[in-house]
Amino acid sequence: MTWAEQRFRRSARETGRAASSRAAATRAPLLFGHRGVRGEGAPAENTLAAFEEAAAQGADGIELDVRVCGSGELVALHDPDLARVTEGADPRAAAALPWDELRRVDLRGDRVPLLSEVLAFARGRRLAVNIEMKRDVPDRTAVVLATARLVRAWDPRHALLVSSFDPVMIASFGALVPAVPRALLVHRSRYHDAAVRLAPALGALAAHIERTIASPERIALLKRQGRVINVWTVNDPREAQDLAALGVDGLITDAPRRIRDALA
């Protein structure tokens, strides 16, 4: 394990809001707010309001998605376009919009933030950050390069983890910024077992596996590999308890308070 990987494991637990009491004392899984928080009555996902709510609900960290907008800035946005997050009001593609236009799009009273803004917020709230580099983009290399530039210059004391479903993006990012821990995202498919076994070859500290493939056998395999195991997206309290009993390191959830209370 590299010094950077050791630092992420340690700093994510030591600097997270809940880590100083609940997680550090019991070794319960870290809780990452999925796009902040999501669900009825929640703020728009991947906005500063959603990340603020995740902090208020006791999350140890936040998970967010990044892509490059039309003028080259890294923004926090899950979809390639704005249709879903604006409830059909604005179908434009993020990659076609310069930041000056994208920042004016209304997301239920909030807006799409820059990654740099989210990182500054998270550092101030003592939240670890999982940055997912999106692969459904016109230029994957541009996303990797932009993420590497920003993260390389960021506060080395802040617990950051960079993830992607794309193994090439993970490997490329690792070559550019080897000091920052990385995670391979794995979803249910015909190839998920091959993907799980690929994580060590990519130099990935962590495997982020979909909840539907988080079997005891697969978790045991990842433990033998020495991987950090984070499971997404876990919203059911009983499922969270079962995964905690299997020794997973983190849970990515839409509802941090509900899962925190289940693990208390």
N, C-alpha and C positions, 0 to 999 in steps of 0.2 A: 504494500500500500504506500503510495507517495505521500509526501508531507502535505500536499494540497488536499488529498482525500481525507487524511487524518484531520486536517483543519476543518473540513466541511462537516464531518461527523461530530466533531467536538463543538464547533461554533454554532451549528444549527441547534444543538441541544442547549448550549449554555447561553445563547443570546436570544432565543425565542421567548416570546412573552410568557407562555405557559411552561417553558422548559425549566425555569428556575425552581418551580415547585412540582407540578404534576409529572412532567416527562422525566426530568432528571431524577426524581425520587423513585419512580416506579418503573422506568424504562418503557412506559407505554409508547405506542407509535406516535411520531410527530404528526400533527395535523396540518395539512396544506389546504387552504381555501381555493377551490377549483374556480379559476377565473374570478377569484374573490369569493363571492357567494352567488348562488343562483336559486331561482324558484319564485313562486308567487309572492309579490310584495317586496322582492329584493331589488336593490339598485341594478341598473344595466351592467351586465357582465364586463369584466376587463376594464372597468373604470376606476378612478380613484375612490369614488363612493363605495364601490363593491369591495375594494381592498380595505377601506376603512371599516366596513362592516365585518369583514373577516377578522380583523384585529379585535374589534369589539366583542366578537363571539369567542375569542380565546384561541384563534389559530396560532400555531407556531410559525407558519410561513404561508406564502401565497404561491399559486401556480398561475402562469399567464402565457399567452400566445403572442409571438412577435412575427411581423412581416415588414417588408420595406414599402413605404408609400411612394408616390410618384416623384417626389423630390429627393428621395434617398434616405429619409429618416426611418428609424426603427419605431414602429408603433405597436401598441398592444391591441390586437384584434384577431379574433379566431377565424372568421370566414374570409374568403377572398373578396367578398363584396359587402355592402352595407344593408342589403335587403332585409335580412332577418333581424338585425339589431335595431333597425328603424321601423320594423313592422310593415315593410313594403314601401315606405315613403321615399326611400332613396336607394335605388338598385345599383348605383355606380360601384365600380371595382376600386378597391383601395390602391392598387398599383397604378391606377390612372390619375390619382388625385394628389397634387402637391400638398404638403403639410398645411400651408395657409388655407386651403379649401377644406381639407379633412378635419381640421380642428374646429371648424364652424358647424359641423354636422351635429344636430341635436340627438342625444341618446337619453331620452326621458329626463332632461334637465342637466345631463352631464355630457361628456365628450370623450372621444378616443384620446388616450394619453400617449405621450412619448415613453419609450422604455426608460429613458433617463429620468423622467419625472416619477415613474413608478419605483425605480430603484432608490431615489432620494426619499420618497415617502416611506418605503419599507425599512430603510436604514434607520430613519427617525423613529419608527414604531418597533424596532428590534425584531423584524420579521425576516426569516430566511426566504429566499426567492428561487423558485424553479422556473426557468425561462424555456419555453418550448419554441424552437425554431420551426416554423411551418414549412411544409414541403409542397403545398398546393399553391406555388408562386411562379411567376414567369421566369425568375432567375434564382435558383437555390444558392448559387455561389454568392450572389449579392447579399443574401440574408446571412450567410455564414460570415462573410467579411465584415459586414456592418455590426453583427453581434460581437465578433472578436475584437474589433476596434474599441467598442464601448466597454466591454467587460474587462479587457486588458488594462484599461486606464481607471477602473473602478477601485473603490476602497478594498484592499485585500483582506481587511478584517470582517467584511460583510459576507455572510454565508450565502453563496450563489451556486446553483447547479444548472447546467445547460443540457437540454434534452431534445430529442427528435425521434420520429419514426424512421427517418432516413439514415441508414448506417453510414453512407458516404458523407452526409453532412456532419455527423458526429465525429467521424475520423478526421475530416478536414478541419473542423473546429479544434480538435485536440492537437493537431499539428501546429496550429497557429497560437493556441493558448493552452499549453499543456498543464499549467498550474491550476486551471479551473476544472473542477470535477464535472463529469458528463454522465448522462443516463440515456439508455436506449429504451424507447417506448415500444411496447409490444401489445398488439391487440389480437383477439381471436381470429385465426385464419388457418389455412392449411399449413402454414409455415411457422406458426408461433413457437413450436419447440425448437426449430432451427434458429429462430431469432433469439430465443433465450440463451442458447448455447453460443451465440455469436458475441454476446456482450463482452466477455473477457478479451477477445481478439481485437475489439475496438478500443480497448483501454477504458471502457466505461466502468465507473465506480458503481453505478446503480442500474437496475432493471426496473422500469415502471410498467407493471403488467396490469392488463385489464382484469377486473374483479372476476369475470366469468372463467378465467383460466388460472386463478390463484388457488390451485389445488395444493394439498399438503405435500405431494410428491414434487411439484414444480418449485414450491417454496424451499423444500429441502435441497433440491439441486442448486438453486441460486445461493443458498447458504454455503454449500460446499465450495462453490466458486468464489466465495468471499464477497458477493455483491451486496450492496444495500438494496433492500426490496421495498419499493413503494407501490401501493395498489390503488387503482382508480376505477371508476368513481364510486366511492363507498358512502351511501346515504342511509343504509339500514343499520340501526344500532346493534342488532344481534349479529349481523355479518361482521361489523367492526370488532365486536368482542371476540368472535371466532378467529378473525385474522390476527388480532393482538395475541391471542393464545398461541398461534403458530409462530409468533416472533417476528412479524414483519416490522420494518423500520418506520414506515410512514403510510398514512392514508390520505389520499386526495379526495376531498369531499365538497359537495355543494353546501353543506350545512354544518359548519364547524361546531356550533354550540350543541346541536343534537348529538353528534358523535363524541364530543368532549364529555358531555354528561353521561353517556353510556359507558365511557371508559374510566370515569372517576372512581 
